[in-house]
Amino acid sequence: MLCSVRKTVERLIRFYDTKDLRQNNLDLLRLLFSYAVVYFHCVILSGAQERVLPPFYSVDSAVQGFFLVSGYLIFSSYERSSTLKSYFAKRARRIYPAYFFVVLAAAFGLYFVSQENAAGYFGTAWVKYVAANLTFLNFAAPTLPGVFTQNLAPAVNGSLWTIKVEVAFYLAVPVFVSLMRWGGRLPVLIFLYMFSYLYYLGFKILAAKTGHSFYEELAKQLPGQMRYFALGGAIYYYDAQIRKYLGLLGLAALLISCFVNIEDLWFWKPILLACMVFAVAFGPFLLNVGLIGDLSYAAYLFHFPIVQLGVDFGLFGASAKLAILAIFGIVTALAYISWHLLEKPFLPKTSHYVQAEMGNDSGQPTVASQRERSIKPW
């Protein structure tokens, strides 16, 4: 028995250690995380008392899974960029075209469901919504005049807060890498994790003591999410030391999550979630979703106002399951159109996403060597 277990462990370690990183499931995970957020927002915004589909994730875990994968990919993107200008250009091309469209489409299109007339709608509040959301300050103007006022939540697009956090990560990566090159990557990564955890812990304690949900919201903002992003970066930089054990770590984390509510493990949850996410990411290759284009980003951007419209029109009244299926279909169709008309045209032909759709690239680029990174290992 022990001999059999040992051989299984050895095979698992060997598989992950020799895995071709170009054959990964990062794109698939991003799509699943995006659809998980769509599903949970359907449930939350419609006021359903019980989940109507099997709960594979929580909405927080899905968003945090995004940040883990993003940390891995963005540090990789920065290290492979020839200049700081090219790095920021790549990030802007990927993020802003679809984001710009979804903000303006909501600003103009939702006039037709507003309870206000044209003069009341296209006023100061409308201008504030457009200006705030186009500059990623979504919290400053989350609503439009007379729109979704009867819904459980009046926000037009409550998903956009994470884009603000993501953009802040993009801006911070050059600073983080510069610090790593000066003082070594491990101390910097540990500092980022601990700072993020202490920030999160402090506001969670304030929320519990005061009962103010405002502190809960602050806990979720940039510093509180940084430990997920930093862990993704750690997996990238320490690939040679960590990857061979990812299978075992993923299984151990999954086993723990079956018996313990990891949502309550504020310090350990990012680590456990990272183990599970990257065990799948670099495990057996499952599906090349890139062949149909990168739908995950647009699905994430577009779904919230679509769900709100469904609630506003009473779509969930007859059958929540059918309503969710209809919304998934609409969101997928819009994401496909967005990819081809709004996102892909702004990307260079060498982009992974474009190459994956052409069938020339089944995964993200391989990890750069330590020599290429020029960073002290400790």
Secondary structure, 3 states (H helix, E strand, C coil): CHHHHHHHHHHHHHHHHCCCCCCCCHHHHHHHHHHHHHHHHHHHHHCCCCCCCCCCCCHHHHHHHHHHHHHHHHHHHHHHCCCHHHHHHHHHHHHHHHHHHHHHHHHHHHHHHCCCCHHHHCCHHHHHHHHHHHCCCHHHCCCCCCCCCCCCCCCCCHHHHHHHHHHHHHHHHHHHHHHHHHHCHHHHHHHHHHHHHHHHHHHHHHHHHHCCHHHHHHHCCHHHHHHHHHHHHHHHHCHHHHHHHHHHHHHHHHHHHHHCCHHHCCCCHHHHHHHHHHHHHCCCCCCCHHHHCCCHHHHHHHHHHHHHHHHHCCCCCCCHHHHHHHHHHHHHHHHHHHHHHHHHHHCCCCCHHHHHHCCCCCCCCCCCCHHHHCCCCC
